[in-house]
Amino acid sequence: MAFEAEFQQLDALNDQGHFNGAYAVVAPDAVLHERAMGQADFEQNLAFTPTTTTAIGSVSKQFTMAAVLQLAEAGNSACKIR
């Protein structure tokens, strides 16, 4: 796989930080890499899996705003910044 070294680095960083969660790197037509690690529920000792459901909280706001800014920079008339 083209990005295997980068995915190994990402996994190693998450291992060092004792990350609890799941993530995936996706392309329009494929899942390039996915991993789940740590605990989803400490009280019940349940591990995270790629299918664990969890609340994302306010994490997505930054990504939405970045997409809007990219559209505005590209001249999309629906995304005028005032």
All heavy atoms as a GROMACS GRO file, in nm:
protein
  613
    1MET      N    1   0.085  -0.118   0.000
    1MET     CA    2   0.000   0.000   0.000
    1MET      C    3   0.089   0.124   0.000
    1MET      O    4   0.192   0.128   0.066
    1MET     CB    5  -0.092  -0.003   0.123
    1MET     CG    6  -0.188   0.114   0.127
    1MET     SD    7  -0.299   0.109   0.269
    1MET     CE    8  -0.392  -0.037   0.230
    2ALA      N    9   0.045   0.228  -0.068
    2ALA     CA   10   0.126   0.347  -0.088
    2ALA      C   11   0.159   0.422   0.041
    2ALA      O   12   0.265   0.479   0.053
    2ALA     CB   13   0.057   0.440  -0.187
    3PHE      N   14   0.070   0.423   0.137
    3PHE     CA   15   0.088   0.503   0.258
    3PHE      C   16   0.117   0.419   0.382
    3PHE      O   17   0.099   0.465   0.493
    3PHE     CB   18  -0.036   0.589   0.284
    3PHE     CG   19  -0.065   0.685   0.174
    3PHE    CD1   20  -0.166   0.661   0.083
    3PHE    CD2   21   0.009   0.802   0.161
    3PHE    CE1   22  -0.195   0.751  -0.019
    3PHE    CE2   23  -0.017   0.892   0.060
    3PHE     CZ   24  -0.120   0.867  -0.030
    4GLU      N   25   0.160   0.297   0.364
    4GLU     CA   26   0.177   0.207   0.479
    4GLU      C   27   0.271   0.264   0.585
    4GLU      O   28   0.244   0.254   0.704
    4GLU     CB   29   0.225   0.070   0.433
    4GLU     CG   30   0.214  -0.035   0.542
    4GLU     CD   31   0.073  -0.054   0.595
    4GLU    OE1   32  -0.023  -0.053   0.516
    4GLU    OE2   33   0.058  -0.069   0.718
    5ALA      N   34   0.380   0.327   0.545
    5ALA     CA   35   0.474   0.384   0.642
    5ALA      C   36   0.408   0.495   0.723
    5ALA      O   37   0.426   0.504   0.845
    5ALA     CB   38   0.598   0.437   0.571
    6GLU      N   39   0.327   0.578   0.657
    6GLU     CA   40   0.258   0.686   0.727
    6GLU      C   41   0.153   0.631   0.823
    6GLU      O   42   0.136   0.681   0.934
    6GLU     CB   43   0.192   0.782   0.626
    6GLU     CG   44   0.291   0.869   0.552
    6GLU     CD   45   0.356   0.801   0.432
    6GLU    OE1   46   0.328   0.683   0.405
    6GLU    OE2   47   0.437   0.867   0.366
    7PHE      N   48   0.083   0.526   0.781
    7PHE     CA   49  -0.016   0.465   0.869
    7PHE      C   50   0.050   0.403   0.992
    7PHE      O   51  -0.002   0.410   1.103
    7PHE     CB   52  -0.098   0.360   0.794
    7PHE     CG   53  -0.181   0.416   0.681
    7PHE    CD1   54  -0.209   0.340   0.571
    7PHE    CD2   55  -0.231   0.546   0.685
    7PHE    CE1   56  -0.286   0.390   0.466
    7PHE    CE2   57  -0.307   0.598   0.582
    7PHE     CZ   58  -0.334   0.519   0.471
    8GLN      N   59   0.167   0.343   0.972
    8GLN     CA   60   0.240   0.287   1.086
    8GLN      C   61   0.282   0.397   1.183
    8GLN      O   62   0.275   0.379   1.304
    8GLN     CB   63   0.362   0.208   1.038
    8GLN     CG   64   0.325   0.077   0.972
    8GLN     CD   65   0.445   0.004   0.915
    8GLN    OE1   66   0.558   0.052   0.920
    8GLN    NE2   67   0.420  -0.114   0.859
    9GLN      N   68   0.324   0.513   1.130
    9GLN     CA   69   0.359   0.627   1.216
    9GLN      C   70   0.237   0.676   1.293
    9GLN      O   71   0.246   0.705   1.412
    9GLN     CB   72   0.414   0.743   1.132
    9GLN     CG   73   0.558   0.732   1.095
    9GLN     CD   74   0.604   0.858   1.027
    9GLN    OE1   75   0.550   0.898   0.925
    9GLN    NE2   76   0.704   0.923   1.083
   10LEU      N   77   0.124   0.687   1.225
   10LEU     CA   78   0.000   0.730   1.291
   10LEU      C   79  -0.038   0.634   1.403
   10LEU      O   80  -0.070   0.676   1.514
   10LEU     CB   81  -0.112   0.738   1.187
   10LEU     CG   82  -0.249   0.783   1.235
   10LEU    CD1   83  -0.243   0.923   1.294
   10LEU    CD2   84  -0.348   0.777   1.120
   11ASP      N   85  -0.030   0.505   1.376
   11ASP     CA   86  -0.061   0.405   1.478
   11ASP      C   87   0.035   0.416   1.596
   11ASP      O   88  -0.007   0.408   1.712
   11ASP     CB   89  -0.055   0.264   1.419
   11ASP     CG   90  -0.169   0.236   1.322
   11ASP    OD1   91  -0.271   0.308   1.325
   11ASP    OD2   92  -0.156   0.140   1.243
   12ALA      N   93   0.163   0.436   1.569
   12ALA     CA   94   0.263   0.446   1.676
   12ALA      C   95   0.237   0.569   1.762
   12ALA      O   96   0.247   0.562   1.886
   12ALA     CB   97   0.404   0.452   1.617
   13LEU      N   98   0.203   0.682   1.700
   13LEU     CA   99   0.172   0.803   1.778
   13LEU      C  100   0.051   0.781   1.868
   13LEU      O  101   0.049   0.822   1.984
   13LEU     CB  102   0.146   0.921   1.685
   13LEU     CG  103   0.267   0.980   1.616
   13LEU    CD1  104   0.224   1.081   1.510
   13LEU    CD2  105   0.359   1.046   1.718
   14ASN      N  106  -0.051   0.715   1.815
   14ASN     CA  107  -0.170   0.689   1.896
   14ASN      C  108  -0.140   0.590   2.008
   14ASN      O  109  -0.194   0.601   2.117
   14ASN     CB  110  -0.284   0.641   1.808
   14ASN     CG  111  -0.343   0.753   1.728
   14ASN    OD1  112  -0.365   0.863   1.780
   14ASN    ND2  113  -0.367   0.730   1.601
   15ASP      N  114  -0.053   0.493   1.981
   15ASP     CA  115  -0.013   0.399   2.087
   15ASP      C  116   0.059   0.473   2.200
   15ASP      O  117   0.035   0.448   2.317
   15ASP     CB  118   0.078   0.290   2.030
   15ASP     CG  119   0.004   0.192   1.943
   15ASP    OD1  120  -0.120   0.184   1.951
   15ASP    OD2  121   0.071   0.123   1.863
   16GLN      N  122   0.149   0.566   2.164
   16GLN     CA  123   0.224   0.642   2.265
   16GLN      C  124   0.132   0.730   2.348
   16GLN      O  125   0.155   0.750   2.467
   16GLN     CB  126   0.329   0.731   2.198
   16GLN     CG  127   0.443   0.656   2.137
   16GLN     CD  128   0.534   0.747   2.055
   16GLN    OE1  129   0.521   0.869   2.057
   16GLN    NE2  130   0.627   0.688   1.981
   17GLY      N  131   0.029   0.784   2.285
   17GLY     CA  132  -0.063   0.874   2.354
   17GLY      C  133  -0.177   0.802   2.423
   17GLY      O  134  -0.265   0.864   2.480
   18HIS      N  135  -0.177   0.669   2.416
   18HIS     CA  136  -0.282   0.588   2.477
   18HIS      C  137  -0.420   0.635   2.429
   18HIS      O  138  -0.511   0.657   2.507
   18HIS     CB  139  -0.272   0.590   2.629
   18HIS     CG  140  -0.137   0.549   2.679
   18HIS    ND1  141  -0.092   0.420   2.672
   18HIS    CD2  142  -0.037   0.621   2.733
   18HIS    CE1  143   0.031   0.413   2.720
   18HIS    NE2  144   0.066   0.534   2.758
   19PHE      N  145  -0.433   0.651   2.298
   19PHE     CA  146  -0.556   0.697   2.234
   19PHE      C  147  -0.668   0.598   2.258
   19PHE      O  148  -0.650   0.477   2.246
   19PHE     CB  149  -0.529   0.713   2.083
   19PHE     CG  150  -0.649   0.753   2.003
   19PHE    CD1  151  -0.701   0.881   2.013
   19PHE    CD2  152  -0.707   0.663   1.916
   19PHE    CE1  153  -0.810   0.919   1.937
   19PHE    CE2  154  -0.816   0.700   1.839
   19PHE     CZ  155  -0.867   0.828   1.850
   20ASN      N  156  -0.784   0.648   2.291
   20ASN     CA  157  -0.905   0.568   2.302
   20ASN      C  158  -1.000   0.614   2.193
   20ASN      O  159  -1.051   0.726   2.197
   20ASN     CB  160  -0.972   0.588   2.439
   20ASN     CG  161  -0.890   0.531   2.551
   20ASN    OD1  162  -0.870   0.412   2.558
   20ASN    ND2  163  -0.840   0.618   2.636
   21GLY      N  164  -1.020   0.530   2.094
   21GLY     CA  165  -1.110   0.567   1.985
   21GLY      C  166  -1.086   0.483   1.862
   21GLY      O  167  -1.016   0.382   1.866
   22ALA      N  168  -1.145   0.527   1.754
   22ALA     CA  169  -1.130   0.460   1.626
   22ALA      C  170  -1.114   0.566   1.520
   22ALA      O  171  -1.164   0.677   1.533
   22ALA     CB  172  -1.252   0.373   1.597
   23TYR      N  173  -1.039   0.534   1.415
   23TYR     CA  174  -1.026   0.627   1.305
   23TYR      C  175  -1.011   0.549   1.175
   23TYR      O  176  -0.980   0.431   1.174
   23TYR     CB  177  -0.908   0.723   1.324
   23TYR     CG  178  -0.772   0.657   1.336
   23TYR    CD1  179  -0.696   0.631   1.224
   23TYR    CD2  180  -0.721   0.623   1.460
   23TYR    CE1  181  -0.572   0.572   1.235
   23TYR    CE2  182  -0.597   0.564   1.472
   23TYR     CZ  183  -0.522   0.539   1.359
   23TYR     OH  184  -0.400   0.481   1.370
   24ALA      N  185  -1.040   0.619   1.067
   24ALA     CA  186  -1.026   0.560   0.935
   24ALA      C  187  -0.972   0.666   0.841
   24ALA      O  188  -1.004   0.784   0.854
   24ALA     CB  189  -1.159   0.508   0.884
   25VAL      N  190  -0.890   0.624   0.748
   25VAL     CA  191  -0.843   0.710   0.640
   25VAL      C  192  -0.911   0.655   0.516
   25VAL      O  193  -0.894   0.539   0.481
   25VAL     CB  194  -0.689   0.704   0.626
   25VAL    CG1  195  -0.642   0.792   0.511
   25VAL    CG2  196  -0.621   0.741   0.757
   26VAL      N  197  -0.991   0.740   0.451
   26VAL     CA  198  -1.072   0.693   0.340
   26VAL      C  199  -1.047   0.773   0.213
   26VAL      O  200  -1.009   0.890   0.218
   26VAL     CB  201  -1.223   0.696   0.374
   26VAL    CG1  202  -1.254   0.605   0.490
   26VAL    CG2  203  -1.268   0.837   0.405
   27ALA      N  204  -1.068   0.708   0.103
   27ALA     CA  205  -1.068   0.769  -0.030
   27ALA      C  206  -1.211   0.757  -0.080
   27ALA      O  207  -1.293   0.686  -0.019
   27ALA     CB  208  -0.971   0.696  -0.122
   28PRO      N  209  -1.246   0.824  -0.188
   28PRO     CA  210  -1.384   0.816  -0.236
   28PRO      C  211  -1.433   0.674  -0.262
   28PRO      O  212  -1.551   0.645  -0.249
   28PRO     CB  213  -1.381   0.896  -0.366
   28PRO     CG  214  -1.271   0.994  -0.346
   28PRO     CD  215  -1.167   0.921  -0.265
   29ASP      N  216  -1.343   0.584  -0.295
   29ASP     CA  217  -1.386   0.449  -0.332
   29ASP      C  218  -1.332   0.337  -0.242
   29ASP      O  219  -1.353   0.220  -0.272
   29ASP     CB  220  -1.347   0.421  -0.477
   29ASP     CG  221  -1.196   0.430  -0.499
   29ASP    OD1  222  -1.126   0.487  -0.414
   29ASP    OD2  223  -1.150   0.382  -0.603
   30ALA      N  224  -1.263   0.373  -0.133
   30ALA     CA  225  -1.204   0.267  -0.051
   30ALA      C  226  -1.165   0.317   0.087
   30ALA      O  227  -1.136   0.435   0.105
   30ALA     CB  228  -1.079   0.212  -0.120
   31VAL      N  229  -1.165   0.225   0.183
   31VAL     CA  230  -1.108   0.252   0.314
   31VAL      C  231  -0.961   0.216   0.304
   31VAL      O  232  -0.927   0.100   0.279
   31VAL     CB  233  -1.177   0.170   0.425
   31VAL    CG1  234  -1.108   0.191   0.558
   31VAL    CG2  235  -1.325   0.204   0.433
   32LEU      N  236  -0.874   0.315   0.321
   32LEU     CA  237  -0.730   0.292   0.306
   32LEU      C  238  -0.667   0.234   0.432
   32LEU      O  239  -0.572   0.156   0.424
   32LEU     CB  240  -0.660   0.422   0.268
   32LEU     CG  241  -0.710   0.491   0.142
   32LEU    CD1  242  -0.639   0.624   0.123
   32LEU    CD2  243  -0.693   0.401   0.020
   33HIS      N  244  -0.720   0.274   0.547
   33HIS     CA  245  -0.664   0.228   0.675
   33HIS      C  246  -0.767   0.255   0.783
   33HIS      O  247  -0.831   0.359   0.784
   33HIS     CB  248  -0.535   0.305   0.706
   33HIS     CG  249  -0.467   0.266   0.833
   33HIS    ND1  250  -0.400   0.148   0.848
   33HIS    CD2  251  -0.455   0.331   0.951
   33HIS    CE1  252  -0.349   0.141   0.970
   33HIS    NE2  253  -0.381   0.250   1.034
   34GLU      N  254  -0.785   0.161   0.872
   34GLU     CA  255  -0.870   0.184   0.988
   34GLU      C  256  -0.814   0.113   1.108
   34GLU      O  257  -0.745   0.011   1.094
   34GLU     CB  258  -1.016   0.143   0.964
   34GLU     CG  259  -1.039  -0.004   0.955
   34GLU     CD  260  -1.187  -0.037   0.938
   34GLU    OE1  261  -1.271   0.052   0.927
   34GLU    OE2  262  -1.216  -0.157   0.934
   35ARG      N  263  -0.839   0.170   1.223
   35ARG     CA  264  -0.789   0.109   1.346
   35ARG      C  265  -0.875   0.154   1.463
   35ARG      O  266  -0.921   0.267   1.467
   35ARG     CB  267  -0.644   0.149   1.371
   35ARG     CG  268  -0.587   0.077   1.493
   35ARG     CD  269  -0.437   0.080   1.493
   35ARG     NE  270  -0.390   0.011   1.613
   35ARG     CZ  271  -0.293   0.055   1.690
   35ARG    NH1  272  -0.228   0.165   1.659
   35ARG    NH2  273  -0.256  -0.012   1.797
   36ALA      N  274  -0.895   0.067   1.555
   36ALA     CA  275  -0.964   0.098   1.680
   36ALA      C  276  -0.875   0.053   1.794
   36ALA      O  277  -0.806  -0.049   1.784
   36ALA     CB  278  -1.098   0.025   1.686
   37MET      N  279  -0.871   0.133   1.900
   37MET     CA  280  -0.784   0.098   2.011
   37MET      C  281  -0.838   0.160   2.139
   37MET      O  282  -0.917   0.254   2.136
   37MET     CB  283  -0.642   0.146   1.986
   37MET     CG  284  -0.628   0.297   1.984
   37MET     SD  285  -0.499   0.356   1.878
   37MET     CE  286  -0.579   0.342   1.723
   38GLY      N  287  -0.797   0.106   2.249
   38GLY     CA  288  -0.835   0.161   2.378
   38GLY      C  289  -0.975   0.119   2.420
   38GLY      O  290  -1.036   0.030   2.364
   39GLN      N  291  -1.022   0.187   2.523
   39GLN     CA  292  -1.148   0.153   2.585
   39GLN      C  293  -1.260   0.246   2.540
   39GLN      O  294  -1.244   0.367   2.540
   39GLN     CB  295  -1.136   0.163   2.737
   39GLN     CG  296  -1.037   0.066   2.797
   39GLN     CD  297  -1.084  -0.077   2.781
   39GLN    OE1  298  -1.195  -0.112   2.820
   39GLN    NE2  299  -1.000  -0.161   2.724
   40ALA      N  300  -1.373   0.188   2.502
   40ALA     CA  301  -1.492   0.266   2.470
   40ALA      C  302  -1.571   0.294   2.598
   40ALA      O  303  -1.636   0.396   2.611
   40ALA     CB  304  -1.579   0.191   2.370
   41ASP      N  305  -1.563   0.201   2.692
   41ASP     CA  306  -1.634   0.215   2.820
   41ASP      C  307  -1.545   0.156   2.929
   41ASP      O  308  -1.526   0.035   2.936
   41ASP     CB  309  -1.768   0.143   2.814
   41ASP     CG  310  -1.854   0.167   2.937
   41ASP    OD1  311  -1.800   0.175   3.049
   41ASP    OD2  312  -1.977   0.177   2.920
   42PHE      N  313  -1.490   0.244   3.012
   42PHE     CA  314  -1.398   0.198   3.116
   42PHE      C  315  -1.471   0.120   3.226
   42PHE      O  316  -1.417   0.024   3.280
   42PHE     CB  317  -1.324   0.317   3.177
   42PHE     CG  318  -1.219   0.373   3.087
   42PHE    CD1  319  -1.247   0.479   3.003
   42PHE    CD2  320  -1.091   0.318   3.083
   42PHE    CE1  321  -1.150   0.532   2.919
   42PHE    CE2  322  -0.993   0.368   2.999
   42PHE     CZ  323  -1.023   0.475   2.916
   43GLU      N  324  -1.594   0.161   3.259
   43GLU     CA  325  -1.668   0.094   3.366
   43GLU      C  326  -1.702  -0.050   3.330
   43GLU      O  327  -1.697  -0.139   3.414
   43GLU     CB  328  -1.795   0.171   3.399
   43GLU     CG  329  -1.768   0.304   3.467
   43GLU     CD  330  -1.894   0.382   3.495
   43GLU    OE1  331  -2.006   0.329   3.473
   43GLU    OE2  332  -1.882   0.498   3.538
   44GLN      N  333  -1.739  -0.072   3.203
   44GLN     CA  334  -1.776  -0.208   3.160
   44GLN      C  335  -1.661  -0.280   3.091
   44GLN      O  336  -1.679  -0.392   3.044
   44GLN     CB  337  -1.897  -0.200   3.067
   44GLN     CG  338  -2.021  -0.147   3.135
   44GLN     CD  339  -2.140  -0.146   3.043
   44GLN    OE1  340  -2.149  -0.225   2.950
   44GLN    NE2  341  -2.232  -0.055   3.068
   45ASN      N  342  -1.544  -0.215   3.084
   45ASN     CA  343  -1.425  -0.272   3.022
   45ASN      C  344  -1.452  -0.317   2.878
   45ASN      O  345  -1.416  -0.427   2.838
   45ASN     CB  346  -1.371  -0.389   3.105
   45ASN     CG  347  -1.228  -0.422   3.067
   45ASN    OD1  348  -1.153  -0.336   3.024
   45ASN    ND2  349  -1.193  -0.549   3.080
   46LEU      N  350  -1.515  -0.227   2.800
   46LEU     CA  351  -1.546  -0.256   2.661
   46LEU      C  352  -1.444  -0.185   2.571
   46LEU      O  353  -1.420  -0.065   2.584
   46LEU     CB  354  -1.686  -0.207   2.625
   46LEU     CG  355  -1.802  -0.275   2.698
   46LEU    CD1  356  -1.933  -0.208   2.661
   46LEU    CD2  357  -1.805  -0.423   2.664
   47ALA      N  358  -1.387  -0.260   2.480
   47ALA     CA  359  -1.288  -0.204   2.387
   47ALA      C  360  -1.356  -0.133   2.271
   47ALA      O  361  -1.468  -0.166   2.232
   47ALA     CB  362  -1.200  -0.316   2.334
   48PHE      N  363  -1.286  -0.033   2.216
   48PHE     CA  364  -1.333   0.030   2.093
   48PHE      C  365  -1.318  -0.069   1.979
   48PHE      O  366  -1.222  -0.147   1.974
   48PHE     CB  367  -1.248   0.154   2.060
   48PHE     CG  368  -1.316   0.283   2.096
   48PHE    CD1  369  -1.280   0.350   2.210
   48PHE    CD2  370  -1.415   0.336   2.015
   48PHE    CE1  371  -1.341   0.469   2.244
   48PHE    CE2  372  -1.478   0.454   2.048
   48PHE     CZ  373  -1.440   0.522   2.164
   49THR      N  374  -1.410  -0.066   1.885
   49THR     CA  375  -1.402  -0.141   1.760
   49THR      C  376  -1.430  -0.043   1.647
   49THR      O  377  -1.478   0.068   1.672
   49THR     CB  378  -1.506  -0.255   1.755
   49THR    OG1  379  -1.637  -0.197   1.741
   49THR    CG2  380  -1.499  -0.344   1.878
   50PRO      N  381  -1.403  -0.080   1.523
   50PRO     CA  382  -1.434   0.010   1.413
   50PRO      C  383  -1.583   0.044   1.403
   50PRO      O  384  -1.620   0.144   1.342
   50PRO     CB  385  -1.387  -0.065   1.288
   50PRO     CG  386  -1.278  -0.153   1.340
   50PRO     CD  387  -1.325  -0.194   1.478
   51THR      N  388  -1.669  -0.035   1.466
   51THR     CA  389  -1.813  -0.009   1.459
   51THR      C  390  -1.871   0.048   1.588
   51THR      O  391  -1.992   0.063   1.598
   51THR     CB  392  -1.889  -0.139   1.423
   51THR    OG1  393  -1.863  -0.238   1.523
   51THR    CG2  394  -1.847  -0.190   1.286
   52THR      N  395  -1.786   0.083   1.684
   52THR     CA  396  -1.834   0.143   1.808
   52THR      C  397  -1.899   0.278   1.778
   52THR      O  398  -1.843   0.360   1.708
   52THR     CB  399  -1.719   0.164   1.908
   52THR    OG1  400  -1.662   0.039   1.940
   52THR    CG2  401  -1.766   0.231   2.036
   53THR      N  402  -2.019   0.298   1.831
   53THR     CA  403  -2.089   0.425   1.816
   53THR      C  404  -2.051   0.517   1.930
   53THR      O  405  -2.049   0.476   2.046
   53THR     CB  406  -2.242   0.402   1.817
   53THR    OG1  407  -2.274   0.311   1.712
   53THR    CG2  408  -2.316   0.531   1.796
   54THR      N  409  -2.020   0.642   1.897
   54THR     CA  410  -1.983   0.739   1.999
   54THR      C  411  -2.026   0.878   1.953
   54THR      O  412  -2.042   0.903   1.834
   54THR     CB  413  -1.831   0.735   2.025
   54THR    OG1  414  -1.800   0.824   2.131
   54THR    CG2  415  -1.750   0.774   1.905
   55ALA      N  416  -2.046   0.967   2.047
   55ALA     CA  417  -2.082   1.105   2.014
   55ALA      C  418  -1.957   1.179   1.968
   55ALA      O  419  -1.850   1.162   2.026
   55ALA     CB  420  -2.143   1.174   2.136
   56ILE      N  421  -1.970   1.261   1.865
   56ILE     CA  422  -1.852   1.333   1.815
   56ILE      C  423  -1.840   1.471   1.877
   56ILE      O  424  -1.741   1.538   1.857
   56ILE     CB  425  -1.850   1.342   1.662
   56ILE    CG1  426  -1.970   1.420   1.609
   56ILE    CG2  427  -1.840   1.205   1.600
   56ILE    CD1  428  -1.959   1.455   1.464
   57GLY      N  429  -1.940   1.514   1.949
   57GLY     CA  430  -1.933   1.645   2.013
   57GLY      C  431  -1.915   1.757   1.913
   57GLY      O  432  -1.980   1.760   1.810
   58SER      N  433  -1.826   1.847   1.940
   58SER     CA  434  -1.803   1.963   1.853
   58SER      C  435  -1.682   1.946   1.763
   58SER      O  436  -1.631   2.044   1.708
   58SER     CB  437  -1.785   2.087   1.941
   58SER     OG  438  -1.904   2.116   2.009
   59VAL      N  439  -1.637   1.826   1.744
   59VAL     CA  440  -1.516   1.802   1.666
   59VAL      C  441  -1.534   1.839   1.519
   59VAL      O  442  -1.440   1.885   1.454
   59VAL     CB  443  -1.473   1.654   1.679
   59VAL    CG1  444  -1.358   1.622   1.587
   59VAL    CG2  445  -1.438   1.623   1.822
   60SER      N  446  -1.652   1.825   1.464
   60SER     CA  447  -1.671   1.844   1.320
   60SER      C  448  -1.679   1.990   1.277
   60SER      O  449  -1.666   2.020   1.158
   60SER     CB  450  -1.796   1.770   1.273
   60SER     OG  451  -1.910   1.823   1.337
   61LYS      N  452  -1.698   2.082   1.367
   61LYS     CA  453  -1.714   2.223   1.329
   61LYS      C  454  -1.592   2.278   1.255
   61LYS      O  455  -1.606   2.350   1.157
   61LYS     CB  456  -1.741   2.309   1.453
   61LYS     CG  457  -1.876   2.283   1.513
   61LYS     CD  458  -1.895   2.364   1.640
   61LYS     CE  459  -2.026   2.323   1.707
   61LYS     NZ  460  -2.039   2.384   1.839
   62GLN      N  461  -1.473   2.243   1.298
   62GLN     CA  462  -1.351   2.292   1.233
   62GLN      C  463  -1.343   2.244   1.088
   62GLN      O  464  -1.302   2.316   0.999
   62GLN     CB  465  -1.226   2.248   1.309
   62GLN     CG  466  -1.217   2.298   1.450
   62GLN     CD  467  -1.282   2.204   1.552
   62GLN    OE1  468  -1.382   2.141   1.526
   62GLN    NE2  469  -1.222   2.195   1.669
   63PHE      N  470  -1.380   2.118   1.065
   63PHE     CA  471  -1.373   2.062   0.931
   63PHE      C  472  -1.478   2.125   0.840
   63PHE      O  473  -1.451   2.153   0.723
   63PHE     CB  474  -1.390   1.910   0.936
   63PHE     CG  475  -1.282   1.842   1.014
   63PHE    CD1  476  -1.307   1.792   1.141
   63PHE    CD2  477  -1.154   1.831   0.963
   63PHE    CE1  478  -1.206   1.731   1.215
   63PHE    CE2  479  -1.052   1.770   1.035
   63PHE     CZ  480  -1.079   1.720   1.162
   64THR      N  481  -1.596   2.150   0.894
   64THR     CA  482  -1.701   2.216   0.815
   64THR      C  483  -1.657   2.356   0.775
   64THR      O  484  -1.672   2.396   0.659
   64THR     CB  485  -1.833   2.221   0.895
   64THR    OG1  486  -1.871   2.088   0.931
   64THR    CG2  487  -1.943   2.287   0.815
   65MET      N  488  -1.602   2.431   0.868
   65MET     CA  489  -1.558   2.566   0.838
   65MET      C  490  -1.444   2.566   0.737
   65MET      O  491  -1.440   2.650   0.646
   65MET     CB  492  -1.517   2.639   0.965
   65MET     CG  493  -1.500   2.786   0.946
   65MET     SD  494  -1.656   2.860   0.895
   65MET     CE  495  -1.596   2.983   0.781
   66ALA      N  496  -1.352   2.473   0.748
   66ALA     CA  497  -1.242   2.464   0.652
   66ALA      C  498  -1.297   2.437   0.512
   66ALA      O  499  -1.250   2.497   0.414
   66ALA     CB  500  -1.143   2.356   0.693
   67ALA      N  501  -1.396   2.352   0.501
   67ALA     CA  502  -1.456   2.323   0.370
   67ALA      C  503  -1.526   2.446   0.314
   67ALA      O  504  -1.514   2.476   0.194
   67ALA     CB  505  -1.554   2.206   0.382
   68VAL      N  506  -1.598   2.519   0.398
   68VAL     CA  507  -1.666   2.641   0.354
   68VAL      C  508  -1.564   2.744   0.305
   68VAL      O  509  -1.582   2.807   0.201
   68VAL     CB  510  -1.754   2.699   0.467
   68VAL    CG1  511  -1.805   2.838   0.432
   68VAL    CG2  512  -1.871   2.606   0.496
   69LEU      N  513  -1.454   2.761   0.380
   69LEU     CA  514  -1.350   2.855   0.338
   69LEU      C  515  -1.287   2.815   0.206
   69LEU      O  516  -1.257   2.900   0.121
   69LEU     CB  517  -1.244   2.868   0.447
   69LEU     CG  518  -1.288   2.943   0.573
   69LEU    CD1  519  -1.182   2.931   0.682
   69LEU    CD2  520  -1.318   3.089   0.542
   70GLN      N  521  -1.265   2.685   0.186
   70GLN     CA  522  -1.208   2.639   0.059
   70GLN      C  523  -1.303   2.668  -0.057
   70GLN      O  524  -1.260   2.711  -0.164
   70GLN     CB  525  -1.176   2.490   0.065
   70GLN     CG  526  -1.056   2.459   0.151
   70GLN     CD  527  -1.029   2.310   0.162
   70GLN    OE1  528  -1.118   2.227   0.140
   70GLN    NE2  529  -0.908   2.275   0.197
   71LEU      N  530  -1.433   2.647  -0.036
   71LEU     CA  531  -1.530   2.677  -0.140
   71LEU      C  532  -1.534   2.827  -0.170
   71LEU      O  533  -1.541   2.868  -0.285
   71LEU     CB  534  -1.670   2.628  -0.099
   71LEU     CG  535  -1.689   2.477  -0.100
   71LEU    CD1  536  -1.821   2.440  -0.033
   71LEU    CD2  537  -1.683   2.422  -0.242
   72ALA      N  538  -1.527   2.908  -0.065
   72ALA     CA  539  -1.528   3.053  -0.083
   72ALA      C  540  -1.404   3.099  -0.159
   72ALA      O  541  -1.413   3.182  -0.251
   72ALA     CB  542  -1.537   3.124   0.052
   73GLU      N  543  -1.288   3.045  -0.124
   73GLU     CA  544  -1.165   3.080  -0.194
   73GLU      C  545  -1.169   3.040  -0.342
   73GLU      O  546  -1.110   3.105  -0.427
   73GLU     CB  547  -1.044   3.016  -0.126
   73GLU     CG  548  -1.004   3.082   0.003
   73GLU     CD  549  -0.886   3.013   0.070
   73GLU    OE1  550  -0.844   2.905   0.022
   73GLU    OE2  551  -0.837   3.066   0.169
   74ALA      N  552  -1.240   2.930  -0.369
   74ALA     CA  553  -1.251   2.881  -0.507
   74ALA      C  554  -1.353   2.962  -0.586
   74ALA      O  555  -1.371   2.938  -0.705
   74ALA     CB  556  -1.287   2.734  -0.506
   75GLY      N  557  -1.422   3.057  -0.521
   75GLY     CA  558  -1.517   3.141  -0.590
   75GLY      C  559  -1.658   3.088  -0.595
   75GLY      O  560  -1.739   3.135  -0.674
   76ASN      N  561  -1.692   2.994  -0.511
   76ASN     CA  562  -1.828   2.940  -0.507
   76ASN      C  563  -1.922   3.049  -0.457
   76ASN      O  564  -1.907   3.098  -0.345
   76ASN     CB  565  -1.832   2.817  -0.416
   76ASN     CG  566  -1.966   2.746  -0.421
   76ASN    OD1  567  -2.070   2.807  -0.408
   76ASN    ND2  568  -1.961   2.616  -0.439
   77SER      N  569  -2.018   3.086  -0.537
   77SER     CA  570  -2.106   3.198  -0.503
   77SER      C  571  -2.197   3.168  -0.385
   77SER      O  572  -2.249   3.260  -0.322
   77SER     CB  573  -2.192   3.236  -0.624
   77SER     OG  574  -2.273   3.125  -0.663
   78ALA      N  575  -2.216   3.042  -0.351
   78ALA     CA  576  -2.300   3.007  -0.236
   78ALA      C  577  -2.227   3.026  -0.104
   78ALA      O  578  -2.287   3.018   0.002
   78ALA     CB  579  -2.348   2.864  -0.248
   79CYS      N  580  -2.097   3.054  -0.108
   79CYS     CA  581  -2.014   3.063   0.014
   79CYS      C  582  -1.945   3.198   0.023
   79CYS      O  583  -1.824   3.206   0.041
   79CYS     CB  584  -1.911   2.951   0.015
   79CYS     SG  585  -1.982   2.787   0.017
   80LYS      N  586  -2.019   3.304   0.011
   80LYS     CA  587  -1.960   3.437   0.021
   80LYS      C  588  -1.930   3.469   0.166
   80LYS      O  589  -2.014   3.450   0.253
   80LYS     CB  590  -2.054   3.542  -0.036
   80LYS     CG  591  -2.067   3.533  -0.186
   80LYS     CD  592  -2.156   3.643  -0.240
   80LYS     CE  593  -2.169   3.629  -0.389
   80LYS     NZ  594  -2.260   3.728  -0.445
   81ILE      N  595  -1.810   3.516   0.193
   81ILE     CA  596  -1.772   3.556   0.326
   81ILE      C  597  -1.794   3.706   0.338
   81ILE      O  598  -1.747   3.785   0.257
   81ILE     CB  599  -1.624   3.521   0.355
   81ILE    CG1  600  -1.606   3.370   0.345
   81ILE    CG2  601  -1.582   3.573   0.492
   81ILE    CD1  602  -1.463   3.325   0.357
   82ARG      N  603  -1.870   3.745   0.439
   82ARG     CA  604  -1.905   3.887   0.455
   82ARG      C  605  -1.843   3.942   0.579
   82ARG      O  606  -1.820   3.885   0.675
   82ARG     CB  607  -2.055   3.903   0.462
   82ARG     CG  608  -2.117   3.856   0.335
   82ARG     CD  609  -2.265   3.853   0.343
   82ARG     NE  610  -2.308   3.783   0.223
   82ARG     CZ  611  -2.429   3.782   0.182
   82ARG    NH1  612  -2.523   3.843   0.247
   82ARG    NH2  613  -2.462   3.718   0.073
   0.00000   0.00000   0.00000
